[in-house]
Amino acid sequence: MTAPDLAQLQRRIGYQFNDPDRLLLALTHRSFGNQNNERLEFLGDSIVNMVIAEHLYLQFEKAREGQLSRLRARMVKGVTLAEIGREFELGQYLRLGSGELKSGGYRRDSILADAVESIIGAVYLDSDFATCRAQVLRWFEQRLQNLNIQDTQKDPKTRLQEYLQSRQFPLPQYDVISVDGEAHAQTFHVSCALPSLDRKTTGVGNSRRIAEQQAARNALKALGVESI
């Protein structure tokens, strides 16, 4: 299999590798062969947790340990990392085995998230911690700016699910209504149906997850559970 052209990817992530083979390894899934990104993923996972933890510690001086832990979990969870991978259009650069290719592995959240962590590990080995730290913070900049202590509460989908379960109602049904825009700048329109309550709300976002969260938040408002 021909190696992907990494020049454009390096421009997208904002880092030029001294040793491009490190980036190539970071993009190599275990299904491709024995030489893969699992060890780099292990390293990158530790680095991103440390960098985000330090930033949150300094950003929220009055936050308690539990609040900081929940904020960090929100930032470094697989869904968020996969979103970053999609922003880089990482899927087209991944080296996958034939089985993963046929099953659409280049779109799978877990594979994209692992690749993002692997690239972080590769950047660290290719440079130093300070350079890698700056890179991670640049990738997460907008998400970190949008955080506040209120984000430590449970997300709207979880709150809606718990509300319905406590009343023995069926769980909500989320469906994508439409997707607009190019692959790198898509807008998702999602519905949230509550059959037992004969209600349906909608949400919009630049990822399916964000749109679902907005739809769930609107459902909580419609039910009178939340006013804001």
C-alpha positions, 0 to 999 in steps of 0.5 A: 500500500502506498504511504499517504502524502503527509505534507498536507496533514502536517500543515493541518495539525500545525506541526512539521515533523523532523522524522516523518516516519514517526507520523506515519507510525502514528497513523498505522492501526494495529490491523495494518501490521505488527508495527503500529501506533499502540505504543504511541497511543499509550504515550499520547494518552498520558501526555494529553491528560497531563497537559489538560489537567495542568491547564484546568488547574491554572484556569479554574483556581477555585474549582474542586478536585471533582470538578476538575476531574469531570472537566478533564474527562470531558476534554480527553474522552474519545468522542472529543478526540475523534472530533479533533481527528475529523477536523484534521480529516485524519481518516483519509491518512490512516493506514488500516487493514483490509477488514477495517477499510471495508467496515469504514474504520476510518470513520470510527470514533475509537480509531480516530481518537487513538490516532490523535493520541498517537500523533501527540505521542509522536510529536513529543518524541519528535520534539520535546514536552514544551513543544508538544504541550503547546501543540495540544493546547492549540488543538484544544484552544476553542474547547477550553475557552468555552469551558466553565464550572457549570460544565461539571454537571451531567450533560443534557443527554444523561440528565434527560435519560435519568429523568425518563428512567426515574419515571419509567418512560422509554428512552429518547430516540435520536435521529439525524434529520440532515447534514449540511456542508462539506466534510470538514465543516458539516452542520448536523440537524438532529431530532430527539423524540419522546414517544411516551410524552408525544414530544419531539425537539431538535438540535443543531451542531458541528457534530452529531454529538453536539446536535444531540446534546442540544436536542436533549437540552431543548427536550428538558426545557420542553418538559419544564425540567430546566428553564435555561 
